[in-house]
Amino acid sequence: MKTITTFALAVGLALAAIANQTLAKDYFDQADQVTPLLPGMAIPAFTAQTPAGETVVFAPEQIEKPFVLTFYRGGWCPYCRAHLGEMRLAEAELVKLGFDVYFMSPDQPSFLAESIQLAQQQAADEEKFDYQLLSDADMSVARAFRIAFKVEDELVEKYKQWNIDLEKASGHDHHLLPAPAVFLVGTDGVIQFQYVNPDYKIRLAPAILLAAAKDYLKRQPN
């Protein structure tokens, strides 16, 4: 009986240690392991930087307008640039509907403008993108939204061979990226809709986002 009790205690301590380690780790080892915040959950308070380096504060209890927050991997990512281009029509419609629309990446503030310039070139039209870009260079926001994952060292080095330097882009050596994601947040600070896909090649269709936004507005009291 004493042996069983001792074994049970050892297992319990081991599990507790693993649990504490998991809680202390605010990112995931692979993109397909992320456990993002879900609809019905309140967003955490967070800050981000504008291209000019100014700090923007988001507090759940002080939200005046519903907003859409899109996380993308960076201006270096062609799939992200394509998605930014696709989102221009949805962004304009969302603003008309009364939403604020933000696009956030790990790019440091000075790199954000390049994201739009490259997306503009990739879209191959003359319409200018007028997006509200935000920098999450230290990945604190992506961590809080539970979508941050660590890029394997081998892939980091392979990226460099393709002239993609994650450390230069973010100004940090964390080697973290966000799983591409979109969150629609109501004025109460609660997530109303979200889309997260570990496969960076598959992005949310603008039409689906607009449908979710209109559905949210229909559910609001007059």
Kinemage of the C-alpha trace (Angstrom):
@kinemage 1
@onewidth
@group {chain A} dominant
@subgroup {mainchain}
@vectorlist {calphas} color= white
{ca met a 1} P 0.000 0.000 0.000
{ca lys a 2} L 2.864 2.312 0.864
{ca thr a 3} L 4.481 1.587 -2.532
{ca ile a 4} L 1.268 2.433 -4.381
{ca thr a 5} L 0.845 5.642 -2.387
{ca thr a 6} L 4.428 6.676 -3.084
{ca phe a 7} L 4.010 5.937 -6.783
{ca ala a 8} L 0.746 7.875 -6.929
{ca leu a 9} L 2.397 10.824 -5.213
{ca ala a 10} L 5.303 10.755 -7.665
{ca val a 11} L 2.928 10.659 -10.630
{ca gly a 12} L 0.923 13.504 -9.154
{ca leu a 13} L 4.006 15.649 -8.699
{ca ala a 14} L 5.167 14.885 -12.227
{ca leu a 15} L 1.788 15.839 -13.691
{ca ala a 16} L 1.737 19.030 -11.643
{ca ala a 17} L 5.180 19.942 -12.939
{ca ile a 18} L 4.048 19.359 -16.522
{ca ala a 19} L 0.920 21.438 -15.939
{ca asn a 20} L 2.934 24.307 -14.497
{ca gln a 21} L 5.330 24.166 -17.431
{ca thr a 22} L 2.410 24.236 -19.866
{ca leu a 23} L 0.858 27.215 -18.129
{ca ala a 24} L 4.174 29.055 -18.131
{ca lys a 25} L 4.619 28.495 -21.871
{ca asp a 26} L 2.482 30.945 -23.797
{ca tyr a 27} L 3.272 29.715 -27.290
{ca phe a 28} L 3.057 26.399 -29.145
{ca asp a 29} L 5.682 24.257 -30.818
{ca gln a 30} L 3.710 23.894 -34.045
{ca ala a 31} L 0.999 25.872 -35.797
{ca asp a 32} L -1.463 22.970 -35.692
{ca gln a 33} L -1.265 22.920 -31.884
{ca val a 34} L -2.648 26.414 -31.267
{ca thr a 35} L -5.755 26.730 -29.099
{ca pro a 36} L -7.105 30.191 -29.970
{ca leu a 37} L -9.581 32.206 -27.979
{ca leu a 38} L -13.130 31.275 -28.960
{ca pro a 39} L -16.380 33.154 -29.620
{ca gly a 40} L -18.010 34.051 -26.331
{ca met a 41} L -14.668 34.706 -24.641
{ca ala a 42} L -13.528 38.188 -23.653
{ca ile a 43} L -10.373 39.469 -25.267
{ca pro a 44} L -7.393 40.325 -23.061
{ca ala a 45} L -6.220 43.902 -22.699
{ca phe a 46} L -3.282 44.506 -25.018
{ca thr a 47} L -1.163 47.152 -26.678
{ca ala a 48} L 0.351 47.383 -30.155
{ca gln a 49} L 2.355 49.886 -32.167
{ca thr a 50} L 1.429 51.859 -35.254
{ca pro a 51} L 3.815 52.291 -38.207
{ca ala a 52} L 4.898 55.559 -36.560
{ca gly a 53} L 5.777 53.701 -33.378
{ca glu a 54} L 2.857 55.091 -31.388
{ca thr a 55} L 1.250 52.793 -28.827
{ca val a 56} L -2.409 51.853 -29.191
{ca val a 57} L -4.191 50.453 -26.135
{ca phe a 58} L -7.055 47.970 -26.364
{ca ala a 59} L -9.060 47.488 -23.166
{ca pro a 60} L -12.147 45.207 -23.254
{ca glu a 61} L -14.150 47.591 -21.067
{ca gln a 62} L -13.358 50.656 -23.180
{ca ile a 63} L -14.243 49.546 -26.696
{ca glu a 64} L -16.407 52.142 -28.444
{ca lys a 65} L -16.810 50.387 -31.806
{ca pro a 66} L -16.804 46.724 -32.797
{ca phe a 67} L -13.604 45.794 -34.582
{ca val a 68} L -11.997 43.160 -36.739
{ca leu a 69} L -8.433 42.118 -35.967
{ca thr a 70} L -6.571 40.115 -38.599
{ca phe a 71} L -3.250 38.494 -37.705
{ca tyr a 72} L -0.875 37.863 -40.594
{ca arg a 73} L 2.645 36.451 -40.625
{ca gly a 74} L 4.424 39.461 -42.116
{ca gly a 75} L 5.002 41.484 -45.242
{ca trp a 76} L 7.534 38.883 -46.401
{ca cys a 77} L 4.776 36.261 -46.791
{ca pro a 78} L 3.247 36.180 -50.313
{ca tyr a 79} L 0.089 34.480 -49.030
{ca cys a 80} L -0.365 37.257 -46.488
{ca arg a 81} L 0.129 39.911 -49.138
{ca ala a 82} L -2.451 38.204 -51.345
{ca his a 83} L -4.903 38.106 -48.463
{ca leu a 84} L -4.319 41.775 -47.668
{ca gly a 85} L -5.169 42.496 -51.266
{ca glu a 86} L -8.351 40.412 -51.132
{ca met a 87} L -9.435 42.102 -47.926
{ca arg a 88} L -9.502 45.626 -49.374
{ca leu a 89} L -13.138 45.400 -50.498
{ca ala a 90} L -14.249 43.832 -47.226
{ca glu a 91} L -12.309 46.440 -45.253
{ca ala a 92} L -14.103 49.293 -46.977
{ca glu a 93} L -17.504 47.679 -46.378
{ca leu a 94} L -16.708 46.927 -42.731
{ca val a 95} L -15.784 50.563 -42.132
{ca lys a 96} L -19.102 51.640 -43.677
{ca leu a 97} L -20.884 49.233 -41.337
{ca gly a 98} L -19.262 50.914 -38.352
{ca phe a 99} L -16.346 48.592 -37.606
{ca asp a 100} L -12.747 49.456 -36.964
{ca val a 101} L -10.455 47.189 -38.944
{ca tyr a 102} L -6.894 46.334 -37.927
{ca phe a 103} L -4.188 44.170 -39.464
{ca met a 104} L -1.463 42.942 -37.109
{ca ser a 105} L 1.836 41.164 -37.736
{ca pro a 106} L 5.150 40.472 -35.992
{ca asp a 107} L 6.814 43.039 -38.280
{ca gln a 108} L 8.366 45.858 -36.308
{ca pro a 109} L 6.712 49.265 -36.885
{ca ser a 110} L 9.221 50.450 -39.483
{ca phe a 111} L 8.487 47.375 -41.617
{ca leu a 112} L 4.695 47.726 -41.645
{ca ala a 113} L 4.487 50.182 -44.528
{ca glu a 114} L 6.442 47.729 -46.666
{ca ser a 115} L 3.689 45.150 -46.111
{ca ile a 116} L 1.171 47.405 -47.792
{ca gln a 117} L 3.505 48.455 -50.578
{ca leu a 118} L 4.247 44.835 -51.466
{ca ala a 119} L 0.577 43.861 -51.194
{ca gln a 120} L -0.286 46.788 -53.462
{ca gln a 121} L 2.226 45.604 -56.049
{ca gln a 122} L 0.965 42.030 -55.826
{ca ala a 123} L -2.643 43.184 -56.296
{ca ala a 124} L -1.558 44.892 -59.529
{ca asp a 125} L -4.144 47.658 -59.456
{ca glu a 126} L -4.075 51.378 -58.779
{ca glu a 127} L -6.403 51.415 -55.782
{ca lys a 128} L -4.454 52.398 -52.683
{ca phe a 129} L -4.780 50.374 -49.495
{ca asp a 130} L -5.567 52.527 -46.483
{ca tyr a 131} L -5.282 49.938 -43.731
{ca gln a 132} L -4.731 50.401 -40.020
{ca leu a 133} L -1.597 48.319 -39.504
{ca leu a 134} L -0.319 47.311 -36.082
{ca ser a 135} L 2.956 45.797 -34.931
{ca asp a 136} L 3.069 42.897 -32.492
{ca ala a 137} L 6.840 42.592 -32.753
{ca asp a 138} L 7.298 40.859 -29.404
{ca met a 139} L 4.313 38.609 -30.187
{ca ser a 140} L 2.664 39.418 -26.853
{ca val a 141} L -0.746 39.899 -28.482
{ca ala a 142} L -0.570 36.676 -30.508
{ca arg a 143} L 0.482 34.857 -27.335
{ca ala a 144} L -2.488 36.308 -25.449
{ca phe a 145} L -4.853 35.220 -28.225
{ca arg a 146} L -3.246 31.744 -28.056
{ca ile a 147} L -2.164 31.619 -31.701
{ca ala a 148} L 1.633 32.042 -31.387
{ca phe a 149} L 3.887 29.175 -32.410
{ca lys a 150} L 7.652 28.751 -32.675
{ca val a 151} L 9.289 28.235 -36.049
{ca glu a 152} L 11.720 25.338 -36.051
{ca asp a 153} L 15.412 26.305 -36.224
{ca glu a 154} L 15.853 24.403 -39.477
{ca leu a 155} L 13.057 26.387 -41.113
{ca val a 156} L 14.419 29.673 -39.751
{ca glu a 157} L 17.693 28.941 -41.545
{ca lys a 158} L 15.874 27.867 -44.696
{ca tyr a 159} L 13.933 31.136 -44.667
{ca lys a 160} L 17.244 33.004 -44.613
{ca gln a 161} L 18.244 31.215 -47.809
{ca trp a 162} L 15.070 32.691 -49.312
{ca asn a 163} L 16.035 36.172 -48.036
{ca ile a 164} L 13.468 36.010 -45.246
{ca asp a 165} L 14.977 37.081 -41.939
{ca leu a 166} L 12.457 36.691 -39.112
{ca glu a 167} L 14.746 38.380 -36.591
{ca lys a 168} L 15.283 41.393 -38.814
{ca ala a 169} L 11.561 41.666 -39.559
{ca ser a 170} L 10.469 41.639 -35.917
{ca gly a 171} L 13.585 42.985 -34.225
{ca his a 172} L 13.437 40.002 -31.855
{ca asp a 173} L 14.964 36.538 -31.754
{ca his a 174} L 11.850 34.722 -30.488
{ca his a 175} L 11.259 33.066 -33.906
{ca leu a 176} L 7.513 33.159 -33.244
{ca leu a 177} L 4.764 33.596 -35.807
{ca pro a 178} L 0.980 33.799 -35.481
{ca ala a 179} L -1.249 31.206 -37.065
{ca pro a 180} L -3.176 33.381 -39.558
{ca ala a 181} L -6.355 34.452 -37.793
{ca val a 182} L -9.308 36.821 -37.844
{ca phe a 183} L -11.251 37.902 -34.749
{ca leu a 184} L -14.443 39.958 -34.760
{ca val a 185} L -14.896 41.637 -31.387
{ca gly a 186} L -18.052 43.344 -30.122
{ca thr a 187} L -18.302 46.554 -28.120
{ca asp a 188} L -18.499 44.450 -24.958
{ca gly a 189} L -15.021 43.101 -25.610
{ca val a 190} L -16.335 39.624 -26.379
{ca ile a 191} L -15.286 37.668 -29.456
{ca gln a 192} L -18.272 37.264 -31.786
{ca phe a 193} L -16.566 35.376 -34.590
{ca gln a 194} L -13.141 33.929 -35.238
{ca tyr a 195} L -11.301 32.064 -37.940
{ca val a 196} L -7.914 30.468 -37.335
{ca asn a 197} L -6.205 28.084 -39.729
{ca pro a 198} L -2.749 26.600 -39.078
{ca asp a 199} L -2.381 26.144 -42.834
{ca tyr a 200} L -1.060 29.563 -43.866
{ca lys a 201} L -2.104 28.922 -47.458
{ca ile a 202} L -5.808 28.928 -46.564
{ca arg a 203} L -7.306 32.274 -45.551
{ca leu a 204} L -10.752 33.503 -44.601
{ca ala a 205} L -12.873 34.592 -47.550
{ca pro a 206} L -13.875 38.266 -47.246
{ca ala a 207} L -17.506 37.375 -48.012
{ca ile a 208} L -17.675 35.121 -44.938
{ca leu a 209} L -16.242 37.850 -42.729
{ca leu a 210} L -18.780 40.355 -44.040
{ca ala a 211} L -21.601 37.891 -43.387
{ca ala a 212} L -20.400 37.441 -39.802
{ca ala a 213} L -20.181 41.206 -39.307
{ca lys a 214} L -23.720 41.768 -40.603
{ca asp a 215} L -25.017 38.950 -38.422
{ca tyr a 216} L -23.440 40.594 -35.383
{ca leu a 217} L -25.110 43.910 -36.194
{ca lys a 218} L -28.513 42.215 -36.607
{ca arg a 219} L -28.223 40.816 -33.106
{ca gln a 220} L -27.614 44.208 -31.538
{ca pro a 221} L -30.468 46.098 -29.844
{ca asn a 222} L -31.744 49.116 -31.754
